[in-house]
């Protein structure tokens, strides 16, 4: 389809992060000087400067990752960006080059035993997390799941250091294909009251999580036609065996909870309607759909195929090309953009959150980015080709 209206909307209204990613990542029409100028602007944004200020002499940014903000009166995070994972996600969302010393030193620290022992000294329980960091890595548990993923999203996922986790991530998705239902791997503790009887899976059980998918999205070494089809089949099979249900699972590691549900396709019809799968009992984050698209699945995965159709329809009906969400009554939802991403939140790109078009810019960029990765063979942009999709 013709996305020129949407692109023009972003070029006119978006801030430097979206301008940079749109021009470099999607349109491919950025000059070396323009890239330098936009990166210079990004490096001066408040959140980037904040992350930069949290870098330690070792190179690690923040205090641990996915950790405590406070520990028995000891303040570890002045802001959420002082958490290593949040810092890594901001650098990823801002598409900061992997060669930047701030990024390179961050990754080096994550691979340095001395630097990591310094991190675990912050809180006594971190020592336990580090000593058992490989436990549950096949299901998303264990600290190394997180540290591998952080390195992948920063551009270092195809290195030999992370390579074993690519195989583990793909194998986690492959394991789904042998399941007739989740009951085959879920266990309930018969000695607990129903209120506290969360279903759980044992540490050695393979099962995919958001970190597995994200790692595959930002890496290349695993990609073969066979593996891409395997991943698509796994996502489709998860949809079939879970029947649109959402589960709260507890890892056999103890104390580790996460939601598990199929990747719901995007819909812009009736947000909040419990009768629409994914829109009532829990939605798939936009970034998760993007990660699935980045894996090169195209329309092989049903969640992507349906999302493509719905997004194209929404953009086609938009007067100015911007993507705007609607509630069950068909009214436009006015919302604020995410300042920056936490572990489970959406990406944050816009710095001027008071700007009326900020949320529209974030949604519209996501739509264009998703279509670019989900269906690149059909993605035709007038700015590049001068032709309109038929």
Buried (B, 14 or more C-beta within 10 A) or exposed (E): BBBBBBBBBBBEBBBBBBBBBBBBBBBEEBEEEBBEBBBEBBBEBEBBEBBEEBBBEBBBBBBBBBBBEEBEEEEBBEBBBBBBBBBBBBBBBBBBEEEBEBBBBBBBBBBBEEBBEBBBEBBEEBEEBBEBBEBBBBBBBBBBBBBBBBBBBBBBBBBEBBBEBBEBBBBBBBBBEEBEEBEEBBBEEEEEEEEEEBBBBBBEBBBBBBBBBBBBBBBEEBBEEEBBEBBBBBBBBBBBBBEEEBEEBBBBBEEBEBEBBBBBBBBBBBBEBEEBBBBBEEBBBBBBBBBBBBBBBBBBBBBBBBBBBBBBBBBEEBEBBBBBBBEBEEEEEEEEBBBBBBBEBBBBBBBEEEBEBBBBBBBBBBBBBBBBBBBEEEBBBBBEEEEEEE
